Amino acid sequence: YHQNILQFRWVVARLQGGSGDNIGFSIDNVEVTGITNPCANNPLPYREDFTGLTATQLPDCSVVEDVDSSGNKWAVNTGTTAGFTPPILRYAFHRTIAANDWFFTKGLALEAGVNYRLRYRIGTGNYDEKLKISIGNIPSSGSMNQTIVDYGAFRKTTPGIEDQFFTVPNNGNYHIG
């Protein structure tokens, strides 16, 4: 599935002609569902555990962005890494380029003023890393205008579950990155 492809729905109508000079018509069996995008406004709860994916696949409607142009990107890893049970989403470091890479969820339908919980398992192995999780209306690093959490430099040798709570300013379609 490509992010920019829209799925079109249909309109079904039957026109019936009148008699003589009096032309009349009726329309029945009409269904107008508009244009839908399966990558936007998905209902909650949303869960992604990467089951059934290989290293060359991403979950439907997710997006990765390689801002630093290192060629290293977030990817599904099916091997055991740093105490995680596969499959997982992993970024493999680059020896000479500091990472600036993003993974974005499919679009989620969120409402202003509602408290949301983001739960995930995180670990770094024996390395110091940096991680920031943000939210925005478009799956692009330049559109991530609200930070959910910024770890700065940290080390978490044993993977653990984290909970982050956030709200959004307006009703709409949001991507977590």
N, C-alpha and C positions, 0 to 999 in steps of 0.2 A: 504494500500500500504506500503510495506517495502522498506526502503531507498536503500538497496543493491540489489534489484531485477532489472534486466535489461529487457527491452522489446525488443525482437528480431524481426526484419523485415524479409523479405523473398527475395529470388531470384527465379524468374520464368523463365524457359528456355525450349524451345522445340528443340530437336535435330532431324535433318532429315538426313537419310542415303542416299548415292549416288547410282549409278548403276554400275554393273560389278566390275572390279578391281579398278576403279576410285572412291575412297571413298571421298565424300565431305560432308560438313555439313553447316547448317546455324543455327543461333541462333536468335530468335526473342522474342518479349514480355518480355524483360529483365528489371527488376526493382531491383536495388541494392540501398537500403536506409541505409545500415549499421546497427550498433547497436545504439539504442537511449535510453536515460534515461530521462524520463519526469520530473525528479527532477533537471536537470541541464540545463543551458543555455537558460532559459526562457526569452522571449522578454519583453521589457518594453512597456507600463507602467505596473507596478506590484502594486496590491492593495490587502490588506487583511483586511477585516472588521469582520471576525469570525462569520458571519451570518450563521445560520443553524447548528452550532456546539454546542455540549453539553460539560459539564465539563470533560468528559472522552475522548474527541476527540481533535485532533490538525488538522490544515489545512494540506492538502495533501503535502507531501514531506518536511514538517517542522520537526525540531528536537529539543528536549530539552535535556539539560545536567545538572545533579545534581552533580557538582564538590565537594561541601561540604558534600555530603552524608547525608544530613539532612532528606531526604525523601520529602521535600517541593520542588515543581517545578513550573515553569511557567505553567499556565493552563487557559483554557477558563472559564470565570465566566459569568453566565447568570443573576446574581442578581445585583441590583444597588449598586455601590461601589464608595465612595469618589466623588460623583458628576458626574460620568460617566453614559452614557446610554449604557446598555448592548446590545449585548455581548461584552466583552473585554478580553484582555489577562492580567492576574494578577498573581503576585507572593505573596503568603501568607507567612508572616514572621514566623520565628522559634524563640521561646523564648530564646534559649540558644546558638544557632549556627549562626554566621554571614553568611549571604547569599553569595554564589558564585555559581549562577545558570544562565543558558543561554537558550535563545530561538533563533533558527536560521531559517531564511527564506529558502525557496527553492532556488536553484541556479539561478542566474540572469546573463544573457549575457551582460557584460559591456565592454566598450572600453576605452583604455588609452587616457588621455587628454580631455575627455568629462566631463563637469561639471554636476554632478547629485545632485538632491535635495531629501532628505529623509524628509518626513512630517509625523508627528505623534502627538497624543494627550497624554499628560503626567500629572500625578498628584500623590500626596503622601498622601492625607488626612492630618491629623494633626501630621504626623510623619516626623522625619528627616530620609532621605534615601540616598543611593548612587546608581548611575546608570552610566554605561559606555556602549556605543554602538560602535561596531567595525565591521570590514569587513575582510574577508579572503576567500581563495579558497576551504576550507574544513569546513563543519559544525561541528567544534570542538573548544573548548576554546583555545587549544594550537595552533590553526592555525589562530586565529584572530590577524593578524600581523599589522593592520592599525586601529588606533582609529579614529572614526568619531567625537565623543564627549565624554568627561568624566565630568560628573556633580560634582564629588566629593560628599561631604555632602550637601544636599539641602532639602528644604521643599517647596512644591507647593500645598497649601490647595485647591485651585480651579484649576481643570484641564484646561490646555490650549494647544493650537497648537504650536508646535515647528517646525522649518525648520532648517535642517543641510545640508550644501553643501560639496561635496567631489568629488575627482577624484580617479581613480585607476591607478597603474603604468603600467599595461599590459592589453591587451585584454584578456578576459577569463571569466570563470564561477566564480561568487562570491556569498557568503552567508553573510547576515547581521546578526549580533548577539549581 
